[in-house]
Amino acid sequence: MPKTPEQNQQIKDERRANILNTALRLFAVYGYDSVVINDITREANCSHGLFYHYFKNKVALFLDLMKIAEERTFRKRHEEQSLNKMPAIDAIRTIVSHMIDEIYSDNESIYFLYMFVNMHLQKTLPLPPKEKERGNKKSFFHYFIDLIARGQKEGDVSGGDPKEFAIIYYSIIKGLCYTRINMVKKSATKPSPDIIMNLFIRKGNY
């Protein structure tokens, strides 16, 4: 019995998703530069022809993954509009808690988070182009910098360059992601957000 157009589309979507998910894990574990298309097709159990049917090259695939990672982050920000209504230090604590939860979840969230953080820390990665539909909306990295600056004005966040704070924080998250991804056993105890919050909290507060 021939498949319906809907069934054929579902098969196509599943094949494309399989390639994306395979590449996501390979990039996270081995790094973008170390992974070649042969690695992706072998692990995804697909032909080169199928790969090139969906993606022009490795860069195009990576940019698609970055777009998904960005969309996940902006969607979360949309769901957390209350961040702008609370003191900056509480908003930072909320973000830290959510990122740690993603790192110690048992789904693909950690891989997207790892790639998203790398996107801002590694200048060698092919960064996605600015999307017109976002208008003047800042990236989450720059949103986080502004949040730190607001916390400093409110007197709750330690003094210093907000961008340097953000880079240090992202580096910590990257390290936690890398350790978690490369662990043979995924049973490590999840660290308390309070440990990371010590980076931000101004002495004498809380």
N, CA, C and O of each residue as an XYZ file, in Angstrom:
824
protein
N       0.850     -1.194      0.000
C       0.000      0.000      0.000
C       0.886      1.246      0.000
O       1.743      1.397      0.871
N       0.685      2.138     -0.973
C       1.538      3.334     -1.039
C       1.327      4.249      0.160
O       0.243      4.313      0.740
N       2.387      4.946      0.508
C       2.320      5.859      1.654
C       1.614      7.148      1.258
O       1.664      7.572      0.103
N       0.965      7.753      2.220
C       0.302      9.030      1.991
C       1.344     10.139      1.973
O       2.453      9.944      2.471
N       1.012     11.310      1.405
C       1.952     12.443      1.431
C       2.383     12.801      2.853
O       3.530     13.182      3.085
N       1.461     12.675      3.792
C       1.793     12.983      5.184
C       2.816     11.999      5.735
O       3.733     12.389      6.458
N       2.657     10.722      5.391
C       3.604      9.703      5.858
C       4.980      9.914      5.233
O       6.001      9.763      5.903
N       5.003     10.265      3.945
C       6.278     10.536      3.279
C       6.987     11.733      3.904
O       8.206     11.726      4.077
N       6.207     12.764      4.240
C       6.800     13.948      4.864
C       7.346     13.615      6.247
O       8.397     14.116      6.645
N       6.629     12.770      6.972
C       7.089     12.361      8.299
C       8.422     11.615      8.205
O       9.314     11.819      9.028
N       8.547     10.756      7.201
C       9.793     10.012      7.000
C      10.936     10.979      6.699
O      12.034     10.841      7.239
N      10.669     11.963      5.830
C      11.692     12.955      5.492
C      12.113     13.747      6.726
O      13.300     13.985      6.949
N      11.123     14.152      7.525
C      11.420     14.928      8.735
C      12.245     14.103      9.723
O      13.162     14.620     10.362
N      11.911     12.821      9.841
C      12.634     11.950     10.773
C      14.075     11.730     10.309
O      14.991     11.690     11.131
N      14.276     11.588      9.006
C      15.635     11.408      8.476
C      16.481     12.653      8.715
O      17.641     12.564      9.116
N      15.889     13.800      8.465
C      16.614     15.058      8.674
C      16.936     15.250     10.157
O      18.041     15.658     10.514
N      15.959     14.950     11.012
C      16.166     15.089     12.456
C      17.251     14.141     12.943
O      18.030     14.492     13.829
N      17.310     12.942     12.370
C      18.331     11.971     12.755
C      19.728     12.494     12.433
O      20.652     12.348     13.233
N      19.875     13.104     11.260
C      21.175     13.670     10.877
C      21.544     14.827     11.804
O      22.685     14.930     12.253
N      20.573     15.695     12.087
C      20.826     16.835     12.968
C      21.221     16.379     14.373
O      22.189     16.882     14.942
N      20.472     15.431     14.926
C      20.750     14.967     16.288
C      22.096     14.259     16.377
O      22.814     14.388     17.368
N      22.429     13.506     15.326
C      23.727     12.828     15.300
C      24.861     13.845     15.261
O      25.830     13.735     16.013
N      24.734     14.832     14.381
C      25.762     15.869     14.274
C      25.868     16.666     15.566
O      26.968     17.019     15.991
N      24.739     16.947     16.186
C      24.724     17.695     17.445
C      25.595     17.014     18.491
O      26.410     17.663     19.147
N      25.422     15.716     18.642
C      26.188     14.973     19.646
C      27.671     14.873     19.262
O      28.545     14.974     20.123
N      27.945     14.678     17.988
C      29.339     14.592     17.546
C      30.060     15.925     17.729
O      31.203     15.952     18.187
N      29.407     17.022     17.377
C      30.017     18.341     17.552
C      30.292     18.615     19.027
O      31.331     19.170     19.384
N      29.345     18.218     19.879
C      29.493     18.475     21.310
C      30.641     17.668     21.902
O      31.399     18.177     22.728
N      30.770     16.407     21.483
C      31.783     15.525     22.068
C      33.170     15.779     21.488
O      34.153     15.827     22.228
N      33.257     15.942     20.158
C      34.565     16.014     19.506
C      34.952     17.415     19.029
O      36.110     17.652     18.689
N      33.998     18.336     19.002
C      34.285     19.676     18.512
C      33.962     19.805     17.037
O      34.089     18.848     16.274
N      33.549     20.988     16.646
C      33.126     21.229     15.266
C      34.223     20.908     14.258
O      33.969     20.233     13.260
N      35.440     21.387     14.511
C      36.526     21.230     13.542
C      36.943     19.776     13.347
O      37.427     19.411     12.276
N      36.760     18.945     14.370
C      37.226     17.554     14.300
C      36.239     16.626     13.596
O      36.607     15.523     13.193
N      35.010     17.057     13.448
C      33.976     16.203     12.850
C      33.882     16.474     11.350
O      33.802     17.625     10.921
N      33.894     15.405     10.563
C      33.731     15.525      9.110
C      32.421     14.852      8.713
O      31.813     14.132      9.505
N      32.002     15.097      7.483
C      30.717     14.565      7.022
C      30.691     13.041      7.079
O      29.650     12.449      7.365
N      31.830     12.403      6.810
C      31.892     10.939      6.904
C      31.503     10.448      8.295
O      30.816      9.436      8.435
N      31.949     11.177      9.328
C      31.610     10.804     10.705
C      30.096     10.868     10.919
O      29.497      9.984     11.530
N      29.504     11.932     10.402
C      28.066     12.143     10.602
C      27.251     11.071      9.884
O      26.332     10.491     10.464
N      27.592     10.807      8.613
C      26.820      9.818      7.852
C      26.991      8.415      8.427
O      26.050      7.622      8.427
N      28.193      8.112      8.916
C      28.427      6.788      9.503
C      27.602      6.605     10.776
O      26.940      5.582     10.951
N      27.643      7.600     11.661
C      26.917      7.490     12.925
C      25.405      7.563     12.715
O      24.640      6.944     13.453
N      24.981      8.322     11.706
C      23.543      8.458     11.427
C      23.023      7.320     10.559
O      21.820      7.199     10.325
N      23.956      6.480     10.080
C      23.593      5.345      9.221
C      22.824      5.814      7.989
O      21.758      5.294      7.661
N      23.398      6.816      7.315
C      22.767      7.330      6.101
C      23.834      7.526      5.024
O      25.029      7.547      5.321
N      23.405      7.667      3.802
C      24.335      7.849      2.690
C      24.741      9.314      2.563
O      24.093     10.205      3.113
N      25.836      9.545      1.822
C      26.239     10.918      1.550
C      25.166     11.633      0.725
O      24.915     12.825      0.905
N      24.540     10.881     -0.179
C      23.501     11.476     -1.008
C      22.349     12.005     -0.173
O      21.812     13.079     -0.446
N      21.968     11.233      0.859
C      20.880     11.673      1.732
C      21.299     12.909      2.522
O      20.508     13.833      2.712
N      22.553     12.916      2.982
C      23.049     14.081      3.716
C      22.934     15.336      2.853
O      22.401     16.353      3.296
N      23.434     15.260      1.622
C      23.445     16.439      0.751
C      22.051     16.780      0.220
O      21.836     17.867     -0.317
N      21.120     15.862      0.369
C      19.737     16.173      0.018
C      19.161     17.204      0.992
O      18.334     18.037      0.621
N      19.617     17.130      2.245
C      19.085     18.021      3.277
C      20.001     19.205      3.584
O      19.527     20.267      3.988
N      21.309     19.028      3.395
C      22.255     20.073      3.787
C      23.299     20.285      2.691
O      23.810     19.330      2.105
N      23.602     21.551      2.430
C      24.578     21.880      1.395
C      25.974     21.415      1.788
O      26.732     20.935      0.945
N      26.314     21.557      3.072
C      27.624     21.162      3.584
C      27.573     21.137      5.110
O      26.508     21.313      5.703
N      28.719     20.921      5.737
C      28.768     20.843      7.197
C      28.418     22.179      7.836
O      27.760     22.221      8.876
N      28.854     23.264      7.221
C      28.557     24.591      7.766
C      27.050     24.832      7.787
O      26.511     25.335      8.773
N      26.370     24.470      6.698
C      24.920     24.672      6.626
C      24.208     23.874      7.713
O      23.264     24.366      8.333
N      24.661     22.643      7.944
C      24.075     21.822      9.000
C      24.306     22.470     10.362
O      23.396     22.545     11.188
N      25.534     22.939     10.586
C      25.860     23.562     11.868
C      25.013     24.811     12.103
O      24.529     25.032     13.213
N      24.834     25.620     11.073
C      24.035     26.834     11.220
C      22.574     26.507     11.517
O      21.905     27.245     12.241
N      22.079     25.406     10.959
C      20.722     24.968     11.289
C      20.624     24.596     12.769
O      19.637     24.914     13.433
N      21.651     23.924     13.277
C      21.666     23.574     14.696
C      21.741     24.825     15.564
O      21.082     24.902     16.601
N      22.537     25.802     15.148
C      22.650     27.040     15.903
C      21.324     27.793     15.915
O      20.952     28.410     16.913
N      20.622     27.732     14.792
C      19.318     28.391     14.718
C      18.350     27.752     15.706
O      17.596     28.445     16.388
N      18.379     26.421     15.776
C      17.516     25.716     16.727
C      17.888     26.088     18.161
O      17.016     26.327     18.996
N      19.205     26.134     18.439
C      19.668     26.483     19.782
C      19.230     27.891     20.162
O      18.789     28.124     21.288
N      19.350     28.827     19.229
C      18.929     30.202     19.484
C      17.424     30.273     19.713
O      16.958     30.971     20.614
N      16.661     29.544     18.889
C      15.207     29.560     19.025
C      14.776     29.002     20.375
O      13.838     29.504     20.994
N      15.470     27.958     20.824
C      15.161     27.382     22.135
C      15.402     28.404     23.234
O      14.614     28.514     24.173
N      16.491     29.151     23.114
C      16.828     30.150     24.127
C      15.837     31.298     24.115
O      15.376     31.730     25.171
N      15.503     31.800     22.924
C      14.567     32.920     22.848
C      13.161     32.496     23.251
O      12.409     33.292     23.813
N      12.802     31.244     22.965
C      11.500     30.745     23.393
C      11.437     30.706     24.911
O      10.418     31.047     25.510
N      12.535     30.289     25.526
C      12.579     30.238     26.986
C      12.489     31.641     27.561
O      11.827     31.864     28.575
N      13.162     32.588     26.907
C      13.080     33.967     27.376
C      11.652     34.482     27.278
O      11.186     35.206     28.157
N      10.963     34.110     26.214
C       9.580     34.545     26.052
C       8.718     33.971     27.171
O       7.813     34.634     27.678
N       9.012     32.728     27.546
C       8.255     32.085     28.616
C       8.605     32.673     29.977
O       7.857     32.506     30.941
N       9.731     33.355     30.054
C      10.191     33.897     31.332
C      10.207     35.425     31.306
O      11.170     36.051     31.748
N       9.142     36.014     30.789
C       9.072     37.469     30.722
C       9.109     38.094     32.109
O       9.410     39.277     32.267
N       8.799     37.287     33.101
C       8.808     37.789     34.474
C      10.220     38.146     34.935
O      10.381     38.826     35.949
N      11.257     37.694     34.199
C      12.635     38.017     34.583
C      12.850     39.524     34.672
O      13.546     40.010     35.563
N      12.251     40.247     33.751
C      12.449     41.694     33.727
C      11.673     42.407     34.827
O      11.889     43.593     35.075
N      10.769     41.683     35.486
C       9.953     42.297     36.527
C      10.513     42.044     37.924
O      10.020     42.603     38.904
N      11.542     41.202     38.017
C      12.114     40.880     39.322
C      13.491     41.516     39.462
O      14.085     41.912     38.459
N      14.011     41.622     40.681
C      15.379     42.131     40.853
C      16.355     41.331     39.999
O      16.184     40.125     39.819
N      17.373     41.998     39.476
C      18.309     41.346     38.559
C      18.972     40.130     39.191
O      19.166     39.119     38.516
N      19.323     40.206     40.467
C      20.012     39.092     41.114
C      19.119     37.852     41.147
O      19.609     36.728     41.034
N      17.801     38.057     41.302
C      16.868     36.926     41.288
C      16.711     36.369     39.874
O      16.569     35.161     39.687
N      16.739     37.263     38.878
C      16.656     36.817     37.489
C      17.889     36.000     37.119
O      17.783     34.978     36.439
N      19.061     36.454     37.570
C      20.299     35.714     37.309
C      20.234     34.343     37.968
O      20.626     33.342     37.368
N      19.741     34.296     39.199
C      19.623     33.021     39.909
C      18.690     32.065     39.156
O      18.950     30.864     39.090
N      17.611     32.601     38.593
C      16.671     31.780     37.826
C      17.344     31.197     36.590
O      17.170     30.018     36.282
N      18.112     32.024     35.883
C      18.814     31.568     34.680
C      19.843     30.499     35.030
O      19.944     29.477     34.351
N      20.606     30.742     36.095
C      21.619     29.772     36.529
C      20.963     28.433     36.861
O      21.452     27.379     36.455
N      19.857     28.480     37.598
C      19.160     27.247     37.986
C      18.659     26.484     36.772
O      18.781     25.260     36.709
N      18.092     27.208     35.801
C      17.562     26.549     34.605
C      18.678     25.924     33.773
O      18.517     24.823     33.247
N      19.808     26.621     33.651
C      20.910     26.064     32.863
C      21.483     24.814     33.524
O      21.810     23.846     32.838
N      21.605     24.826     34.840
C      22.101     23.640     35.538
C      21.123     22.480     35.366
O      21.538     21.334     35.191
N      19.824     22.778     35.417
C      18.821     21.729     35.196
C      18.978     21.119     33.806
O      18.846     19.906     33.643
N      19.258     21.954     32.802
C      19.435     21.451     31.439
C      20.673     20.566     31.337
O      20.660     19.542     30.655
N      21.739     20.970     32.021
C      22.978     20.190     31.975
C      22.766     18.798     32.560
O      23.317     17.817     32.060
N      21.970     18.720     33.614
C      21.794     17.438     34.298
C      20.479     16.750     33.940
O      20.006     15.875     34.664
N      19.895     17.160     32.811
C      18.722     16.455     32.295
C      19.202     15.271     31.466
O      20.393     15.154     31.177
N      18.297     14.411     31.091
C      18.657     13.216     30.323
C      18.179     13.309     28.878
O      17.877     12.289     28.259
N      18.109     14.520     28.340
C      17.704     14.678     26.944
C      18.750     15.489     26.191
O      19.872     15.661     26.668
N      18.382     15.989     25.012
C      19.360     16.675     24.168
C      19.633     18.107     24.604
O      20.443     18.789     23.976
N      18.976     18.584     25.666
C      19.136     19.974     26.091
C      20.592     20.341     26.338
O      21.031     21.432     25.975
N      21.340     19.432     26.955
C      22.732     19.730     27.285
C      23.560     19.973     26.025
O      24.459     20.814     26.028
N      23.265     19.244     24.952
C      24.031     19.402     23.719
C      23.751     20.757     23.073
O      24.663     21.424     22.584
N      22.480     21.154     23.077
C      22.140     22.463     22.527
C      22.735     23.576     23.385
O      23.232     24.571     22.857
N      22.686     23.412     24.694
C      23.254     24.422     25.582
C      24.755     24.541     25.361
O      25.295     25.647     25.321
N      25.427     23.407     25.218
C      26.876     23.397     25.007
C      27.236     24.120     23.713
O      28.178     24.912     23.684
N      26.494     23.852     22.648
C      26.761     24.512     21.373
C      26.424     25.993     21.442
O      27.126     26.820     20.860
N      25.352     26.332     22.151
C      24.949     27.728     22.282
C      26.021     28.533     23.010
O      26.347     29.651     22.610
N      26.569     27.956     24.084
C      27.633     28.630     24.829
C      28.883     28.762     23.966
O      29.527     29.811     23.951
N      29.223     27.690     23.246
C      30.392     27.735     22.362
C      30.258     28.809     21.294
O      31.244     29.424     20.888
N      29.035     29.027     20.849
C      28.793     30.008     19.801
C      29.281     31.391     20.224
O      29.721     32.181     19.389
N      29.204     31.680     21.516
C      29.608     32.990     22.015
C      31.052     33.025     22.505
O      31.636     34.101     22.634
N      31.631     31.861     22.777
C      32.989     31.826     23.317
C      34.046     31.527     22.260
O      35.202     31.916     22.425
N      33.673     30.840     21.172
C      34.640     30.460     20.151
C      34.422     31.256     18.874
O      33.409     31.091     18.194
N      35.367     32.111     18.554
C      35.250     32.936     17.356
C      35.507     32.138     16.081
O      35.223     32.618     14.984
N      36.048     30.910     16.216
C      36.350     30.111     15.026
C      35.114     29.417     14.470
O      35.135     28.934     13.339
N      34.035     29.361     15.252
C      32.834     28.684     14.781
C      32.107     29.551     13.763
O      32.136     30.778     13.864
N      31.451     28.927     12.777
C      30.675     29.702     11.793
C      29.398     30.229     12.433
O      28.431     29.484     12.594
N      29.389     31.499     12.795
C      28.246     32.058     13.503
C      27.076     32.282     12.554
O      27.276     32.643     11.395
N      25.855     32.069     13.042
C      24.680     32.274     12.186
C      24.477     33.742     11.872
O      24.815     34.602     12.686
N      23.920     34.045     10.686
C      23.672     35.444     10.327
C      22.557     36.037     11.170
O      21.731     35.311     11.722
N      22.539     37.359     11.266
C      21.473     38.042     11.993
C      20.150     37.806     11.275
O      20.080     37.862     10.047
N      19.124     37.546     12.037
C      17.818     37.299     11.439
C      16.981     38.570     11.494
O      16.803     39.160     12.559
N      16.475     38.984     10.349
C      15.744     40.239     10.257
C      14.496     40.241     11.126
O      14.124     41.270     11.690
N      13.840     39.062     11.232
C      12.581     39.041     11.959
C      12.759     39.325     13.445
O      11.786     39.627     14.136
N      13.994     39.231     13.948
C      14.207     39.510     15.365
C      14.344     41.001     15.626
O      14.337     41.444     16.775
N      14.470     41.779     14.539
C      14.581     43.215     14.707
C      15.809     43.574     15.520
O      16.917     43.127     15.227
N      15.599     44.386     16.543
C      16.709     44.849     17.372
C      16.887     44.011     18.633
O      17.621     44.413     19.536
N      16.238     42.868     18.711
C      16.348     42.031     19.901
C      17.786     41.540     20.066
O      18.394     41.033     19.123
N      18.316     41.697     21.272
C      19.693     41.303     21.535
C      19.791     39.797     21.711
O      18.811     39.126     22.037
N      21.000     39.278     21.486
C      21.240     37.873     21.760
C      21.121     37.645     23.259
O      21.189     38.586     24.049
N      20.941     36.387     23.639
C      20.803     36.090     25.062
C      22.077     36.454     25.821
O      22.017     36.864     26.980
N      23.225     36.302     25.168
C      24.502     36.649     25.798
C      24.513     38.127     26.185
O      24.898     38.476     27.301
N      24.092     38.992     25.264
C      24.081     40.426     25.553
C      22.947     40.792     26.515
O      23.064     41.738     27.294
N      21.861     40.041     26.453
C      20.788     40.229     27.435
C      21.316     39.938     28.835
O      20.999     40.650     29.788
N      22.124     38.884     28.950
C      22.685     38.498     30.243
C      23.664     39.563     30.743
O      23.709     39.854     31.938
N      24.441     40.138     29.834
C      25.359     41.221     30.206
C      24.573     42.402     30.774
O      24.945     42.966     31.803
N      23.489     42.772     30.100
C      22.652     43.883     30.573
C      22.038     43.568     31.933
O      21.880     44.452     32.775
N      21.697     42.299     32.135
C      21.111     41.886     33.408
C      22.128     42.046     34.542
O      21.784     42.489     35.637
N      23.373     41.684     34.268
C      24.436     41.849     35.263
C      24.632     43.331     35.579
O      24.771     43.713     36.741
N      24.641     44.161     34.533
C      24.809     45.607     34.728
C      23.664     46.177     35.563
O      23.879     47.036     36.418
N      22.455     45.696     35.313
C      21.307     46.166     36.105
C      21.462     45.752     37.559
O      21.146     46.520     38.468
N      21.955     44.527     37.778
C      22.172     44.063     39.141
C      23.211     44.890     39.875
O      23.107     45.102     41.083
N      24.215     45.356     39.141
C      25.232     46.219     39.754
C      24.628     47.561     40.152
O      24.948     48.100     41.212
N      23.757     48.101     39.304
C      23.106     49.369     39.626
C      22.178     49.218     40.829
O      22.014     50.143     41.624
N      21.573     48.031     40.945
C      20.672     47.781     42.071
C      21.438     47.483     43.357
O      20.850     47.411     44.436
N      22.762     47.309     43.231
C      23.596     47.107     44.404
C      23.711     45.673     44.884
O      24.233     45.427     45.972
N      23.230     44.714     44.086
C      23.247     43.313     44.512
C      24.352     42.487     43.854
O      24.730     41.435     44.370
N      24.871     42.958     42.718
C      25.892     42.218     41.971
C      27.244     42.900     42.145
O      27.334     44.128     42.138
N      28.286     42.101     42.300
C      29.637     42.630     42.498
C      30.046     43.544     41.348
O      29.585     43.384     40.218
N      30.919     44.503     41.652
C      31.402     45.416     40.633
C      32.369     44.738     39.682
O      32.942     43.696     40.000
N      32.544     45.330     38.522
C      33.422     44.767     37.506
C      32.782     44.864     36.140
O      31.627     45.272     36.015
N      33.527     44.492     35.117
C      33.025     44.543     33.748
C      31.947     43.475     33.559
O      32.243     42.286     33.677
N      30.694     43.871     33.266
C      29.616     42.887     33.088
C      29.924     41.850     32.011
O      29.549     40.686     32.144
N      30.607     42.270     30.943
C      30.932     41.321     29.874
C      31.904     40.261     30.372
O      31.773     39.087     30.026
N      32.886     40.669     31.189
C      33.828     39.695     31.742
C      33.108     38.713     32.662
O      33.411     37.520     32.664
N      32.154     39.220     33.443
C      31.345     38.340     34.288
C      30.631     37.298     33.428
O      30.628     36.109     33.747
N      30.024     37.764     32.326
C      29.262     36.868     31.453
C      30.173     35.815     30.827
O      29.796     34.647     30.731
N      31.367     36.223     30.402
C      32.308     35.280     29.789
C      32.745     34.225     30.804
O      32.825     33.041     30.478
N      33.026     34.656     32.031
C      33.427     33.707     33.081
C      32.287     32.730     33.363
O      32.506     31.526     33.495
N      31.067     33.264     33.454
C      29.913     32.404     33.721
C      29.712     31.394     32.591
O      29.519     30.205     32.845
N      29.757     31.868     31.348
C      29.593     30.964     30.206
C      30.692     29.905     30.183
O      30.445     28.761     29.802
N      31.899     30.282     30.588
C      33.004     29.318     30.628
C      32.739     28.232     31.669
O      33.057     27.063     31.451
N      32.155     28.625     32.802
C      31.795     27.646     33.832
C      30.738     26.682     33.295
O      30.845     25.468     33.471
N      29.719     27.235     32.641
C      28.653     26.401     32.074
C      29.220     25.469     31.009
O      28.843     24.300     30.933
N      30.131     25.994     30.184
C      30.756     25.156     29.155
C      31.517     23.995     29.798
O      31.439     22.860     29.328
N      32.247     24.282     30.868
C      32.996     23.237     31.552
C      32.094     22.172     32.148
O      32.396     20.981     32.065
N      30.982     22.595     32.752
C      30.031     21.634     33.316
C      29.415     20.776     32.214
O      29.248     19.568     32.378
N      29.077     21.417     31.083
C      28.515     20.670     29.949
C      29.513     19.636     29.437
O      29.167     18.473     29.227
N      30.749     20.075     29.241
C      31.773     19.181     28.689
C      31.997     17.980     29.606
O      32.083     16.842     29.146
N      32.089     18.248     30.905
C      32.305     17.167     31.867
C      31.139     16.193     31.861
O      31.327     14.977     31.874
N      29.936     16.744     31.843
C      28.734     15.905     31.865
C      28.618     15.058     30.592
O      28.297     13.872     30.664
N      28.877     15.662     29.437
C      28.763     14.954     28.163
C      29.762     13.811     28.070
O      29.449     12.749     27.533
N      30.961     14.027     28.592
C      32.027     13.044     28.434
C      32.143     12.062     29.593
O      33.052     11.231     29.612
N      31.237     12.150     30.552
C      31.243     11.192     31.651
C      30.745      9.843     31.177
O      29.760      9.760     30.444
N      31.420      8.793     31.593
C      30.969      7.440     31.250
C      29.670      7.137     31.975
O      28.744      6.566     31.399
N      29.610      7.523     33.246
C      28.402      7.345     34.036
C      27.800      8.718     34.303
O      28.503      9.647     34.700
N      26.493      8.841     34.083
C      25.821     10.126     34.211
C      25.207     10.315     35.603
O      24.127     10.892     35.729
N      25.879      9.840     36.629
C      25.283      9.860     37.963
C      25.884     10.928     38.873
O      25.689     10.881     40.087
N      26.611     11.886     38.305
C      27.238     12.913     39.131
C      26.180     13.757     39.836
O      25.094     13.990     39.306
N      26.518     14.204     41.031
C      25.604     15.040     41.796
C      25.496     16.419     41.158
O      26.507     17.033     40.815
N      24.280     16.895     41.002
C      24.059     18.212     40.402
C      24.514     19.293     41.374
O      24.079     19.306     42.525
N      25.388     20.210     40.927
C      25.871     21.257     41.832
C      24.767     22.241     42.187
O      23.828     22.440     41.417
N      24.884     22.841     43.335
C      23.908     23.839     43.763
C      24.133     25.144     43.008
O      25.277     25.567     42.842
N      23.064     25.789     42.549
C      23.211     27.096     41.886
C      23.894     28.121     42.786
O      24.507     29.069     42.296
N      23.789     27.930     44.109
C      24.390     28.888     45.042
C      25.902     28.977     44.863
O      26.494     30.029     45.104
N      26.533     27.875     44.439
C      27.983     27.888     44.236
C      28.341     28.870     43.126
O      29.281     29.654     43.260
N      27.588     28.824     42.031
C      27.853     29.736     40.915
C      27.412     31.151     41.264
O      28.032     32.121     40.827
N      26.354     31.274     42.041
C      25.860     32.602     42.404
C      26.881     33.390     43.214
O      26.831     34.619     43.247
N      27.811     32.689     43.871
C      28.861     33.393     44.617
C      29.713     34.266     43.701
O      30.358     35.211     44.154
N      29.710     33.941     42.408
C      30.439     34.756     41.437
C      29.810     36.139     41.315
O      30.506     37.128     41.087
N      28.497     36.201     41.467
C      27.768     37.441     41.212
C      27.434     38.250     42.470
O      27.457     39.481     42.444
N      27.129     37.563     43.557
C      26.600     38.253     44.734
C      27.636     39.181     45.357
O      28.766     38.781     45.639
N      27.237     40.391     45.557
C      28.110     41.389     46.171
C      28.312     41.050     47.642
O      27.358     40.707     48.340
N      29.542     41.146     48.108
C      29.841     40.824     49.499
C      29.049     41.728     50.431
O      28.935     42.935     50.219
N      28.508     41.104     51.467
C      27.710     41.858     52.422
C      26.228     41.742     52.145
O      25.401     42.118     52.976
N      25.879     41.203     50.938
C      24.470     41.007     50.591
C      24.106     39.546     50.796
O      24.951     38.664     50.650
N      22.887     39.299     51.125
C      22.349     37.946     51.289
C      23.116     37.211     52.368
O      22.817     36.053     52.658
